[in-house]
Amino acid sequence: MPKPIYILNGPNLNLLGKREPEIYGTTTLAEIEAMSAARAEAAGFRVVFRQTAREGELVEWLHDARENGAAVIINAGAYSHTSVAIHDALRAVDLPVVEVHLSNVHRRESFRHHSFVSAAADGIIMGLGAHGYELAVDAAIALIAKAARTA
């Protein structure tokens, strides 16, 4: 089996299904994990799915993905808009990176319009709710295959 796809989630995503459902939907993070795992398994991959409110922990998980993963899908939450440390760790990962957001951040407050994560990502999926994670898995798998063809 190939190396896993790391799906890393930042602060407040543990509250999905309860927090502002009009913005983030009613699907829980556990349900997103199950959907993502099923999508990856159908293509012969497994996922490492994690969530934290701690910026440094996200950085450490990115370092782990560099050594042990095939790709990274990241929803850094609010850290997307503030964290140079996560940007730098993503640049060091040297793997395909897909950024995902449940909401369309460009239809929200202006401070959300800039993402340090986007500058280090191969692609961005936003505004499609929980389904965006499944699309991110598809995109990560396509990027892994593309990298294997060019290697």
C-alpha positions as CSV (number, residue, x, y, z in Angstrom):
1,M,0.0,0.0,0.0
2,P,1.3,3.5,-0.8
3,K,2.2,6.0,1.9
4,P,-0.9,7.7,3.4
5,I,-2.5,11.0,2.6
6,Y,-2.3,13.3,5.6
7,I,-5.4,15.3,6.2
8,L,-4.6,18.0,8.8
9,N,-7.2,20.3,10.4
10,G,-6.7,23.4,12.5
11,P,-8.5,25.2,15.3
12,N,-12.3,25.0,15.8
13,L,-12.9,22.3,13.2
14,N,-13.6,19.9,16.1
15,L,-16.8,21.9,16.5
16,L,-18.1,21.2,13.0
17,G,-21.8,20.3,13.0
18,K,-22.3,22.6,16.0
19,R,-20.5,25.9,15.3
20,E,-22.2,28.2,12.8
21,P,-23.9,25.6,10.7
22,E,-25.1,28.3,8.3
23,I,-21.4,28.8,7.3
24,Y,-19.8,25.5,7.9
25,G,-22.7,23.0,7.5
26,T,-24.0,20.3,9.8
27,T,-21.5,17.6,8.9
28,T,-19.2,16.7,11.8
29,L,-15.4,16.3,11.5
30,A,-15.8,12.6,12.3
31,E,-18.2,12.3,9.3
32,I,-15.7,14.2,7.1
33,E,-13.0,11.8,8.3
34,A,-15.1,8.8,7.3
35,M,-16.0,10.3,3.9
36,S,-12.3,11.1,3.2
37,A,-11.1,7.7,4.3
38,A,-13.7,5.9,2.1
39,R,-12.8,8.0,-0.9
40,A,-9.0,7.4,-0.4
41,E,-9.5,3.6,0.3
42,A,-11.5,3.3,-3.0
43,A,-8.3,4.4,-4.8
44,G,-6.0,2.3,-2.7
45,F,-4.8,4.9,-0.2
46,R,-5.3,5.3,3.5
47,V,-5.4,8.6,5.4
48,V,-3.9,10.0,8.5
49,F,-6.6,12.4,9.8
50,R,-5.8,14.8,12.6
51,Q,-7.1,18.0,14.2
52,T,-5.6,20.4,16.6
53,A,-5.9,23.9,17.9
54,R,-2.1,24.2,18.3
55,E,-0.1,25.8,15.5
56,G,3.1,24.1,16.6
57,E,1.4,20.7,16.5
58,L,0.3,21.3,12.9
59,V,3.9,22.2,12.0
60,E,5.1,18.9,13.6
61,W,2.5,16.9,11.7
62,L,3.7,18.5,8.5
63,H,7.3,17.4,9.3
64,D,5.9,13.9,10.0
65,A,4.1,14.0,6.6
66,R,7.3,14.9,4.9
67,E,8.9,11.7,6.0
68,N,5.9,9.4,6.0
69,G,3.2,10.7,3.7
70,A,2.3,10.8,0.0
71,A,0.4,14.1,0.1
72,V,-1.1,16.7,2.4
73,I,-4.6,18.0,2.6
74,I,-4.8,20.9,5.0
75,N,-7.6,23.0,6.4
76,A,-5.6,25.2,8.7
77,G,-8.7,27.1,9.8
78,A,-7.8,30.6,11.0
79,Y,-4.1,29.8,10.9
80,S,-4.4,29.9,7.1
81,H,-4.6,33.7,7.4
82,T,-2.0,34.2,10.1
83,S,0.7,31.5,10.1
84,V,4.0,32.0,8.4
85,A,5.2,28.9,10.4
86,I,2.7,26.7,8.7
87,H,3.5,28.3,5.3
88,D,7.2,27.5,5.8
89,A,6.5,23.9,7.0
90,L,4.3,23.3,3.9
91,R,7.1,24.6,1.6
92,A,9.5,22.1,3.3
93,V,7.1,19.2,2.9
94,D,8.1,18.6,-0.7
95,L,4.8,16.7,-1.4
96,P,1.6,17.6,-3.2
97,V,-0.4,20.0,-1.0
98,V,-4.1,20.7,-1.3
99,E,-5.7,23.5,0.8
100,V,-9.4,23.0,1.6
101,H,-11.9,25.3,3.2
102,L,-15.6,24.5,3.9
103,S,-16.7,28.1,3.1
104,N,-15.8,30.4,0.3
105,V,-13.4,32.6,2.2
106,H,-13.6,35.3,-0.5
107,R,-17.3,35.8,0.3
108,R,-16.5,36.4,4.0
109,E,-14.6,39.0,6.0
110,S,-11.7,40.7,4.2
111,F,-9.1,39.4,6.7
112,R,-9.9,35.9,5.4
113,H,-9.0,36.8,1.8
114,H,-5.3,36.2,2.2
115,S,-4.0,32.7,3.0
116,F,-0.4,31.9,3.8
117,V,-1.3,28.3,3.1
118,S,-2.4,29.1,-0.5
119,A,1.0,30.4,-1.4
120,A,2.5,26.9,-0.5
121,A,-0.4,24.8,-2.0
122,D,-0.6,23.1,-5.4
123,G,-4.4,23.6,-5.4
124,I,-7.2,25.1,-3.3
125,I,-10.8,23.8,-2.8
126,M,-13.2,26.1,-1.0
127,G,-16.9,26.8,-0.6
128,L,-18.1,23.3,-1.3
129,G,-18.7,22.3,2.3
130,A,-17.8,18.8,3.5
131,H,-17.7,17.6,-0.1
132,G,-14.6,19.7,-0.6
133,Y,-12.6,17.2,1.4
134,E,-13.6,14.3,-1.0
135,L,-12.6,16.5,-3.9
136,A,-9.3,17.3,-2.1
137,V,-8.7,13.5,-1.8
138,D,-9.3,13.1,-5.5
139,A,-7.0,16.0,-6.3
140,A,-4.2,14.7,-3.9
141,I,-4.4,11.3,-5.6
142,A,-4.1,12.9,-9.1
143,L,-1.1,15.0,-7.9
144,I,0.6,11.9,-6.5
145,A,0.1,10.1,-9.8
146,K,1.4,13.1,-11.7
147,A,4.5,13.3,-9.5
148,A,5.1,9.5,-10.0
149,R,4.9,9.9,-13.8
150,T,7.4,12.8,-13.9
151,A,9.8,11.1,-11.4
